[in-house]
Amino acid sequence: MGSPMVRRRSTVQIERTQSAVSYAILVTFVLFVVFPFYWMIVTSFKGETQMRTVVSMFWPSPFVAENYEHLFKKTEFVSWFGNSAIVAVSSTLAATAIGTLGAYALARLKFLGRAFMSSAVLITYLVPPSILFIPLYAQIRTFGLSDSLAGLIAAYPSFTVPFVTWLLMGYFESIPIELEEAAMIDGSTRFGAFRRIILPLSAPGVLAAALYAFTQAWNEFLYALVFITNVKLRTLPVGLSSFITGDVYGWGFLMAGAVLTTLPVIAVYIYLQKYMVEGLTAGSVKG
């Protein structure tokens, strides 16, 4: 009797120790990830004097809003924000539409060169943007889109479409082809079956791909820096970089701008997550 009891107690103690270690590692990881954001928010509410001292290092005392006032009153931050929103939303819609149709074609249709095109999509995604911006800029100038938001909207799908296509190919292949065949037997066309059957079932994957495309377009720096010279047409990443002059950093303005730049992405993630979960639930019920 004693031996089994001792073994059970030993097992329980081991499980508790493992749980405690797991939680400690998880909490450490969360703190490691969250602390930079906390520091960014705290710094945005500090004045120049507070930033240069160790007094109230982890908490602004007093809170000041001069960094945010400077952004809205003495810079083109509002214009930069609007430019980023226009470019990110437009390029995301274009990339999601093109990538979804392309992924469906590569996953379902059989045609000559299908395997090569599937590999080419992945290879295109892996090509660094720093290699592509020179030929892209030449094409944009040829079409008269240089120094315009339309040029950025046309350029951003060059790196978002390949990933959206590659991501959704696997998602479409996981959906049973018998569902489409049944719809086409009942008289639906190929596109009708895609629109009524496949697209609703793949909504969570499409939303995830769109979310990734939006994040990439929102944070993109290189193309926006090269293609845009007009100060009022800059996007947020390029505009915020103008607060760095040589080795002089406007930390307060940078942190305030970074906080406001991060908020839309967090809001989009929170908003779309609900629909992604609902789509997954609905798909499992229909299945």
C-alpha positions in Angstrom: 0.0 0.0 0.0 2.8 2.4 0.9 4.7 2.0 -2.3 1.9 2.9 -4.7 1.0 5.9 -2.6 4.6 7.1 -2.6 4.8 6.6 -6.4 1.5 8.6 -6.9 2.8 11.4 -4.7 6.1 11.4 -6.6 4.2 11.6 -9.9 2.0 14.5 -8.7 5.0 16.4 -7.5 6.8 15.9 -10.8 3.7 17.1 -12.7 3.4 20.1 -10.5 7.1 20.9 -10.9 6.8 20.6 -14.7 3.8 22.8 -14.7 5.5 25.4 -12.6 8.6 25.4 -14.9 6.4 25.6 -18.0 4.5 28.6 -16.6 7.7 30.3 -15.6 9.1 29.9 -19.1 5.9 31.1 -20.6 5.7 34.2 -18.3 9.4 34.9 -19.1 8.7 34.7 -22.8 5.6 36.9 -22.6 7.6 39.5 -20.6 10.4 39.4 -23.1 7.9 40.0 -26.0 5.7 42.6 -24.2 8.3 44.7 -22.5 9.5 46.5 -25.7 5.9 47.6 -26.4 5.5 48.7 -22.8 8.8 50.7 -23.0 7.6 52.3 -26.3 4.3 53.4 -24.7 6.0 54.7 -21.5 8.6 56.6 -23.5 6.0 58.3 -25.7 4.6 60.0 -22.5 8.0 61.3 -21.3 9.6 64.7 -21.9 13.1 65.1 -23.0 14.3 65.7 -19.4 12.8 62.4 -18.2 14.3 60.4 -21.0 17.8 61.5 -20.0 17.5 60.6 -16.3 17.1 57.3 -14.5 14.4 58.9 -12.3 10.9 57.4 -13.1 12.6 55.1 -15.6 9.7 52.6 -15.9 6.9 55.0 -15.3 6.5 58.6 -16.6 6.2 61.2 -13.8 4.6 63.4 -14.8 2.7 62.2 -17.9 3.2 64.6 -20.8 1.5 64.7 -24.2 3.9 67.0 -26.0 5.2 64.2 -28.2 1.8 63.5 -29.6 1.0 67.2 -29.9 4.2 67.6 -31.9 3.2 64.8 -34.2 -0.2 66.2 -35.0 0.7 70.0 -35.1 4.2 70.2 -36.4 4.6 67.2 -38.8 2.7 65.6 -41.6 1.8 62.6 -39.5 -1.9 62.7 -40.4 -1.1 62.7 -44.1 1.4 59.9 -43.6 -1.2 57.9 -41.7 -3.8 58.4 -44.4 -1.3 57.5 -47.1 -0.4 54.2 -45.4 -4.1 53.4 -44.9 -4.9 53.9 -48.6 -1.9 52.0 -49.8 -2.2 49.1 -47.4 -6.0 48.6 -47.8 -5.9 48.9 -51.6 -2.9 46.6 -52.1 -4.3 44.1 -49.7 -7.6 43.9 -51.6 -5.7 43.5 -54.9 -3.3 40.9 -53.5 -6.1 38.9 -51.8 -8.2 38.8 -54.9 -5.4 37.9 -57.3 -3.8 35.4 -54.8 -7.1 33.7 -54.1 -7.9 33.1 -57.7 -4.4 32.1 -58.5 -4.2 29.7 -55.6 -7.5 28.0 -56.6 -6.3 27.6 -60.2 -3.0 26.0 -59.1 -4.7 23.8 -56.6 -7.6 22.5 -58.6 -7.1 23.0 -62.4 -4.8 20.8 -64.4 -2.9 22.5 -67.2 0.6 22.4 -68.8 3.2 24.0 -66.6 1.2 23.9 -63.4 4.0 22.3 -61.3 6.5 24.9 -62.6 4.2 27.8 -61.8 3.6 26.4 -58.3 7.3 26.4 -57.7 7.8 29.8 -59.3 5.3 31.3 -56.9 7.3 30.2 -53.9 10.6 31.2 -55.5 9.2 34.7 -56.3 8.2 35.1 -52.6 11.7 34.2 -51.5 13.4 36.8 -53.7 14.4 39.8 -51.5 12.6 43.0 -52.3 16.0 44.8 -52.3 16.7 43.0 -55.6 13.4 43.9 -57.2 13.0 47.5 -56.4 15.3 48.8 -59.3 13.3 47.0 -62.1 10.1 47.8 -60.4 11.0 51.5 -60.2 11.9 51.5 -63.9 8.5 50.0 -64.8 6.6 52.4 -62.5 8.4 55.4 -64.2 7.5 54.0 -67.6 3.8 54.0 -66.7 4.0 57.4 -65.1 3.3 56.3 -61.6 6.5 57.4 -59.9 6.1 59.6 -56.8 2.4 58.6 -56.4 0.4 56.4 -54.1 -0.8 54.5 -57.2 2.8 53.4 -57.8 3.1 51.9 -54.4 -0.3 50.2 -54.7 0.9 48.7 -58.0 4.3 47.6 -56.6 3.2 46.1 -53.2 1.4 43.0 -54.8 4.8 42.0 -56.2 5.7 40.6 -52.7 2.2 40.0 -51.2 0.6 38.1 -54.0 3.2 35.3 -54.1 2.8 34.6 -50.3 -1.1 34.8 -50.4 -1.1 32.4 -53.4 1.4 30.0 -51.8 -0.5 30.0 -48.4 -3.9 29.4 -49.9 -2.8 26.7 -52.3 -2.4 24.3 -49.3 -5.7 25.5 -47.8 -7.7 24.8 -51.0 -6.0 21.4 -51.4 -7.3 20.5 -47.9 -10.9 21.0 -48.9 -12.5 17.8 -50.4 -12.8 18.1 -54.2 -16.1 16.1 -53.9 -17.9 19.2 -52.7 -17.2 21.0 -56.0 -18.0 18.0 -58.1 -21.3 17.6 -56.3 -22.1 21.2 -57.0 -21.2 21.0 -60.7 -23.2 17.8 -61.1 -26.2 19.8 -59.8 -25.6 22.3 -62.6 -23.2 24.8 -61.1 -20.3 26.2 -63.1 -16.7 25.9 -61.9 -16.7 29.5 -60.8 -20.1 29.1 -59.2 -18.9 26.1 -57.2 -15.8 28.2 -56.1 -17.9 31.2 -55.1 -20.7 29.3 -53.3 -18.8 26.3 -51.8 -15.0 26.8 -51.7 -14.8 30.4 -50.8 -17.1 30.3 -47.7 -15.2 27.2 -46.4 -11.8 28.9 -47.0 -12.8 32.2 -45.4 -10.5 31.8 -42.4 -7.5 31.1 -44.6 -8.3 34.0 -46.9 -8.6 36.3 -43.9 -5.3 35.1 -42.5 -3.6 35.7 -45.9 -5.2 39.2 -46.2 -4.1 40.0 -42.6 -0.5 39.1 -43.5 -0.6 41.1 -46.7 -2.0 44.1 -44.8 0.7 43.9 -42.2 3.5 43.7 -44.9 2.1 46.6 -46.8 1.5 48.7 -43.7 5.1 48.2 -42.5 6.9 48.3 -45.9 9.8 50.8 -46.0 12.1 50.3 -48.9 9.7 50.8 -51.8 8.0 53.7 -50.1 11.4 55.3 -49.5 12.6 54.9 -53.2 9.4 55.5 -55.0 8.1 58.6 -53.1 9.9 61.9 -52.9 7.0 64.2 -51.9 7.0 64.7 -48.2 3.2 64.7 -48.0 2.9 61.4 -49.9 5.2 59.5 -47.6 3.9 56.5 -45.7 4.3 56.1 -41.9 7.6 54.1 -41.9 9.3 56.6 -44.1 7.8 59.5 -42.3 8.9 58.3 -38.9 12.4 57.8 -40.2 12.6 61.5 -40.9 12.8 62.1 -37.1 16.3 60.6 -37.2 18.9 63.2 -38.4 22.4 61.8 -38.4 23.1 60.4 -35.0 20.3 62.5 -33.4 17.2 60.6 -32.5 13.9 62.2 -31.6 13.0 59.3 -29.3 9.8 60.9 -28.0 8.4 61.6 -31.4 9.5 58.2 -32.7 7.9 56.3 -29.8 4.6 58.3 -30.0 4.5 57.7 -33.8 5.3 54.0 -33.3 2.4 53.7 -30.8 0.0 55.2 -33.2 1.3 53.2 -36.1 0.9 49.9 -34.2 -2.7 50.5 -33.1 -4.4 50.0 -36.5 -2.6 46.6 -36.9 -3.6 45.5 -33.5 -7.2 46.6 -34.2 -7.3 44.7 -37.5 -5.9 41.6 -35.8 -8.5 41.7 -33.0 -11.4 42.5 -35.4 -10.6 39.8 -38.0 -9.7 37.1 -35.4 -13.4 36.9 -34.4 -14.5 36.2 -38.0 -11.6 33.7 -38.5 -12.9 31.7 -35.5 -16.5 32.0 -36.7 -15.5 30.8 -40.1 -13.6 27.8 -38.7 -16.6 26.9 -36.5 -19.0 27.3 -39.4 -16.8 25.2 -41.7 -16.6 22.4 -39.2 -20.4 22.4 -38.7 -21.1 22.3 -42.5 -18.5 19.6 -42.9 
